[in-house]
């Protein structure tokens, strides 16, 4: 733990902060705390990760200078509904990087944030069932503040050191809390509207790579639950999981 630094970070009082200098993965730390009974909005933050990961087990490069955090969440919702929290996190990241000076911000389905067409952030949700519903959900977020990896599946960028990690952490916590409360009280509709306002390539041709093939079509809408609606030559397809690739970018 890096308690002296944690004492200087000013998060909304609803959060319980566990700050570390270095961990394997903030998601793994948050999982362990959740299994030990950590409350909703327990936030694990580390200055670096030795074994950071993204979706589908992909490596997430995690050097010092960027923001790495995971939040224990205990929403009173079914797993399919709780998956909407990835959109909540994307919109919170968008608000955070805008506050820190970023422009040309877009959201790439399902959970990437782009600045100038390049990935600046990713979101990872991991959940564990308990009884008839969720025992907990871990929301992992990484934001490239000082640096971005040179070789990735998708072109990446950063804020080039324009903001200290502590400022980004505080900003994200504020944005996320407002949106989490709104999602809890009002459902997905206001989050969906905010996400669509910055949706990458809405109304344009995209490619969606699935485990069993590739779909090409026009991204026409975001479904009421967060599904991607794609108009293909064979008709409309509803996509609930996959990797979107944007022509001309990656």
Secondary structure, DSSP 8 states (H G I E B T S, - for coil): --HHHHHH----TT-EEEEEEEES-HHHHHHHHHHTT--TTEEEEEEEESS-B-GGG-B----TTSEEEEEEE--SS-HHHHTTHHHHHHHHHHHHHHHTT--SEEEETTTEEEETTEEEEEEEEEEEEETTEEEEEEEEEEE-SS---SS-SS-B---TT-S-HHHHHHHHHHHHHHHHHHHHHH-SHHHHHHHHTTBTTTTSEEEEEETTEEEEEEEEEE-TTS-EEEEETTEEEEESS-EEE-TTT-
